[in-house]
Amino acid sequence: MRTPHGSFAEYAVAWQHTTFHIPSNISFEEAAALPLAAMTSVVGLYDRLRLPQPWSPEVSRDEVTDIPLLIYGASSAVGFYGLQFALRSNMHPLICVAGSAKEYVRGFIDESKGDVVVDYRDGPEATVEGIKKALKGRELKYALDAVSLPESLDNIAEVLSTDGGHVTLVLGHPKKGLKEGQKYSVTMVGDVHNDHRDLGYVYFRYIARGLAEGWFKPQRVEVVPGGLGGVRKALEDLKKGRASGVKYVMRIEETEGLVKGDR
C-alpha cells in the first residue's frame, strides 16, 4: 500500500516480507482475496489487541482460554480471517456479529465452547442483548470491529468493558460512541511495510501453512466477468449490499482491449 510498483497488473514487484507461496490447493482467484484482509486481521488481533498468538503456551492447553472476543462483521473479509485466527489461538467464546451470511459463519465456530452468531439485522437493541447473553456476565475486554461504522461502534460501546476494554477499528472515523474507560485503536495493514515487517513476514508464511494444511480457509470468491471492465459493476453491487460473505475478483487478462505487453 502506497509503495512503488503497485498497479492493476498481472505481475507486480513486492517486498518479500509481504508475500508468500500459494499452496497447490489454492487457486490464484482465492489467493487474490487473501493478503490484505488476512493481514489486517493479524495486525488487529495480535498487535493492536495484543491477544495470545496461536503458538503461545496459554493456547496450547486442552482447556479453552476463556477470553471473550467480539468480532463485529464476522462475514466480512477481515472478520472472517480474524475469526479463523481467533480459533487457532483458542479464544472462546467468540461472539460473531453477522447478517445474511450468518449461517456461513456458524459453520466455523464451536458452539460447545460458547461461540455464538448474533444477527445485527434484528436491530441495535437485540444485537446488544444477544452479545450480553453470550457473555454470561463476563467482561468484554476485546473487540475487532471489521465494520467500523457509527452504528457498529455504538453497539460495541454498550457491551465493552469501561475498565480498559479495547476495540480496534479498520476505518478511522470519529470515535464519538465510546464511553469513558473504553480504548480504541485503528488497524492499518500498511504497517507491515514499516514497523511491523517481522509480523508480516512470520504471519504470511503461517497463512501459507494454514492454507496447505486446511485449517485456514480463503474467503469465498466470485469472479466478475470482463476483467477491469467489471470493476464498476462490482462496486455497484457492493454499494447495493449484494456481496455477503464473498469477495469479488477480476482477472486482468479478461480486460477488453488489453494488449499483451502493455505497460
C-alpha positions as CSV (number, residue, x, y, z in Angstrom):
1,M,0.0,0.0,0.0
2,R,1.3,3.4,-1.0
3,T,4.6,2.0,-2.1
4,P,6.3,1.8,-5.6
5,H,5.2,-0.9,-8.1
6,G,1.6,-1.2,-7.1
7,S,-0.8,-1.4,-10.1
8,F,-3.7,-3.1,-11.8
9,A,-1.5,-5.7,-13.5
10,E,-1.0,-9.4,-13.8
11,Y,2.5,-9.1,-12.4
12,A,4.0,-6.8,-9.8
13,V,7.0,-6.3,-7.7
14,A,6.5,-6.6,-3.9
15,W,8.7,-6.8,-0.8
16,Q,9.4,-10.5,0.1
17,H,8.2,-10.0,3.7
18,T,4.7,-9.2,2.3
19,T,4.4,-12.2,0.0
20,F,4.0,-16.0,0.4
21,H,3.9,-19.0,-1.8
22,I,0.4,-20.1,-2.9
23,P,-0.2,-23.8,-1.9
24,S,-1.2,-26.1,-4.8
25,N,-4.7,-26.5,-3.3
26,I,-5.4,-22.8,-3.6
27,S,-6.4,-21.0,-6.9
28,F,-5.0,-17.7,-7.9
29,E,-8.5,-16.2,-7.6
30,E,-8.8,-17.4,-4.0
31,A,-5.3,-16.2,-3.2
32,A,-6.1,-12.8,-4.6
33,A,-8.6,-12.2,-1.9
34,L,-6.3,-13.2,1.0
35,P,-3.3,-10.9,1.7
36,L,-4.8,-7.5,2.5
37,A,-7.7,-8.7,4.6
38,A,-5.9,-11.6,6.3
39,M,-3.0,-9.4,7.4
40,T,-5.4,-6.7,8.6
41,S,-6.9,-9.2,11.0
42,V,-3.4,-10.2,12.1
43,V,-2.4,-6.6,12.9
44,G,-5.7,-6.1,14.7
45,L,-5.7,-9.2,16.8
46,Y,-2.0,-9.6,17.6
47,D,-0.6,-6.1,17.6
48,R,-3.5,-3.8,18.5
49,L,-5.4,-6.0,20.9
50,R,-2.3,-8.0,22.0
51,L,-4.2,-11.3,22.1
52,P,-2.4,-14.6,22.6
53,Q,-0.7,-15.8,19.4
54,P,-1.5,-19.3,18.1
55,W,1.7,-20.8,19.3
56,S,1.7,-19.1,22.8
57,P,1.8,-21.5,25.8
58,E,-1.5,-20.3,27.1
59,V,-3.3,-21.5,24.0
60,S,-1.7,-24.9,23.8
61,R,-3.6,-26.3,26.8
62,D,-6.6,-28.6,26.3
63,E,-9.0,-26.2,28.1
64,V,-10.2,-23.0,26.4
65,T,-8.6,-19.7,27.2
66,D,-11.9,-18.1,28.3
67,I,-11.1,-14.9,26.5
68,P,-14.4,-13.5,25.1
69,L,-13.8,-11.8,21.8
70,L,-16.3,-9.8,19.8
71,I,-15.9,-9.9,16.0
72,Y,-18.3,-7.3,14.6
73,G,-18.7,-8.1,10.9
74,A,-17.6,-11.7,11.0
75,S,-18.6,-12.5,7.5
76,S,-16.6,-9.6,6.1
77,A,-13.1,-10.4,4.7
78,V,-11.3,-9.0,7.8
79,G,-13.8,-10.5,10.2
80,F,-13.7,-13.9,8.5
81,Y,-10.0,-14.2,8.7
82,G,-9.9,-12.8,12.2
83,L,-12.4,-15.5,13.2
84,Q,-10.1,-18.2,11.9
85,F,-7.1,-16.8,13.7
86,A,-9.0,-16.4,16.9
87,L,-10.0,-20.1,16.7
88,R,-6.4,-21.0,16.1
89,S,-5.5,-19.0,19.2
90,N,-8.1,-21.0,21.1
91,M,-10.1,-17.9,22.1
92,H,-13.6,-18.5,23.3
93,P,-16.3,-17.5,23.5
94,L,-16.3,-15.9,20.1
95,I,-19.2,-13.6,19.7
96,C,-19.7,-13.1,15.9
97,V,-22.0,-10.4,14.6
98,A,-23.2,-11.1,11.1
99,G,-26.2,-10.7,8.8
100,S,-27.3,-12.7,5.7
101,A,-24.1,-14.8,5.8
102,K,-24.6,-15.8,9.4
103,E,-25.0,-19.5,8.6
104,Y,-21.7,-19.5,6.8
105,V,-20.0,-18.0,9.9
106,R,-21.8,-20.5,12.1
107,G,-20.1,-23.3,10.1
108,F,-16.7,-22.2,11.5
109,I,-17.4,-21.5,15.2
110,D,-17.5,-24.0,18.1
111,E,-20.8,-23.6,19.9
112,S,-19.8,-26.2,22.5
113,K,-17.2,-23.6,23.7
114,G,-19.8,-20.8,23.9
115,D,-19.3,-19.3,20.5
116,V,-22.4,-17.7,19.0
117,V,-23.6,-15.7,16.0
118,V,-25.7,-12.6,16.6
119,D,-27.7,-11.2,13.7
120,Y,-27.4,-7.4,13.5
121,R,-30.5,-7.3,11.3
122,D,-32.7,-7.8,14.3
123,G,-31.8,-4.2,15.3
124,P,-29.4,-2.5,17.8
125,E,-31.2,-3.4,21.0
126,A,-31.5,-7.1,20.0
127,T,-27.8,-7.1,18.9
128,V,-26.7,-5.7,22.2
129,E,-28.8,-8.1,24.2
130,G,-27.5,-11.0,22.1
131,I,-23.9,-10.1,22.9
132,K,-24.7,-9.7,26.6
133,K,-26.4,-13.0,26.7
134,A,-23.4,-14.7,25.1
135,L,-21.0,-13.1,27.6
136,K,-23.0,-14.6,30.5
137,G,-21.8,-11.9,32.9
138,R,-18.2,-11.9,31.8
139,E,-16.4,-8.6,30.9
140,L,-15.8,-8.0,27.3
141,K,-12.2,-6.7,27.0
142,Y,-11.6,-7.2,23.3
143,A,-13.4,-6.3,20.1
144,L,-12.5,-6.4,16.5
145,D,-14.8,-4.0,14.6
146,A,-14.5,-5.1,10.9
147,V,-17.4,-2.9,10.0
148,S,-16.2,0.3,11.7
149,L,-19.4,2.4,11.1
150,P,-21.0,4.6,13.7
151,E,-23.8,2.0,14.4
152,S,-21.4,-0.8,14.9
153,L,-19.3,1.3,17.3
154,D,-22.4,2.4,19.2
155,N,-23.4,-1.2,19.8
156,I,-19.9,-2.2,20.9
157,A,-19.8,0.7,23.3
158,E,-22.8,-0.8,25.1
159,V,-21.1,-4.0,25.9
160,L,-17.4,-3.2,26.0
161,S,-15.8,-3.0,29.5
162,T,-15.3,0.5,30.8
163,D,-12.3,-0.7,32.7
164,G,-9.8,-0.8,29.8
165,G,-11.9,-2.5,27.2
166,H,-10.3,-2.2,23.8
167,V,-11.9,-2.1,20.3
168,T,-9.8,-1.9,17.2
169,L,-11.3,-0.4,14.0
170,V,-10.4,-0.8,10.4
171,L,-11.6,2.7,9.5
172,G,-10.6,6.0,11.1
173,H,-14.0,7.6,11.6
174,P,-14.8,9.8,14.7
175,K,-15.0,7.7,17.9
176,K,-18.0,9.6,19.4
177,G,-19.8,6.4,20.6
178,L,-17.2,5.2,23.1
179,K,-17.6,5.7,26.8
180,E,-15.0,6.8,29.4
181,G,-12.6,4.0,30.2
182,Q,-13.0,2.3,26.8
183,K,-10.0,2.3,24.5
184,Y,-9.8,2.2,20.7
185,S,-7.1,1.9,18.1
186,V,-7.1,1.9,14.3
187,T,-5.7,-1.1,12.5
188,M,-3.7,-0.4,9.3
189,V,-2.3,-3.2,7.3
190,G,0.2,-0.9,5.7
191,D,2.2,-1.1,8.9
192,V,3.8,-4.3,7.6
193,H,5.7,-2.1,5.2
194,N,7.2,-0.2,8.1
195,D,7.5,-1.1,11.8
196,H,5.7,-4.4,11.5
197,R,7.8,-6.1,8.9
198,D,8.6,-9.1,11.1
199,L,4.9,-9.6,11.9
200,G,4.1,-9.6,8.2
201,Y,7.0,-12.0,7.4
202,V,6.0,-14.5,10.0
203,Y,2.3,-14.5,9.5
204,F,2.2,-14.6,5.7
205,R,4.2,-17.8,6.0
206,Y,1.9,-19.0,8.7
207,I,-1.1,-18.3,6.4
208,A,0.5,-20.3,3.6
209,R,1.0,-23.2,6.0
210,G,-2.6,-23.0,7.2
211,L,-3.9,-23.0,3.7
212,A,-1.8,-26.0,2.8
213,E,-2.9,-27.9,5.9
214,G,-6.5,-26.9,5.6
215,W,-7.1,-25.1,8.9
216,F,-7.1,-21.7,7.3
217,K,-9.6,-21.1,4.5
218,P,-9.8,-18.4,1.8
219,Q,-12.9,-16.4,1.7
220,R,-15.4,-17.4,-1.0
221,V,-14.7,-15.5,-4.2
222,E,-16.9,-14.6,-7.2
223,V,-15.1,-13.8,-10.5
224,V,-16.6,-10.7,-12.1
225,P,-16.6,-11.0,-15.9
226,G,-14.7,-8.5,-18.1
227,G,-11.6,-8.0,-16.1
228,L,-11.1,-4.4,-15.2
229,G,-14.2,-3.6,-17.2
230,G,-16.1,-5.3,-14.4
231,V,-14.9,-3.0,-11.6
232,R,-17.9,-0.6,-11.9
233,K,-20.4,-3.4,-11.7
234,A,-18.6,-4.9,-8.7
235,L,-18.6,-1.5,-6.9
236,E,-22.3,-1.0,-7.7
237,D,-23.1,-4.5,-6.3
238,L,-21.1,-3.7,-3.1
239,K,-22.9,-0.4,-2.7
240,K,-26.3,-2.2,-3.0
241,G,-25.3,-4.8,-0.4
242,R,-25.3,-7.7,-2.9
243,A,-22.0,-9.1,-1.6
244,S,-22.3,-11.1,1.5
245,G,-19.5,-13.4,2.7
246,V,-17.9,-13.2,-0.7
247,K,-15.0,-11.3,-2.3
248,Y,-15.2,-10.0,-5.9
249,V,-12.2,-10.9,-8.1
250,M,-11.3,-9.6,-11.6
251,R,-9.0,-11.3,-14.0
252,I,-6.7,-8.7,-15.6
253,E,-6.3,-10.9,-18.7
254,E,-10.0,-10.7,-19.5
255,T,-10.0,-6.9,-19.8
256,E,-11.3,-5.8,-23.2
257,G,-8.8,-4.1,-25.4
258,L,-5.8,-5.3,-23.4
259,V,-2.7,-5.8,-25.5
260,K,-0.2,-8.3,-24.3
261,G,2.9,-6.4,-23.1
262,D,1.0,-3.2,-22.1
263,R,2.8,-1.1,-19.5
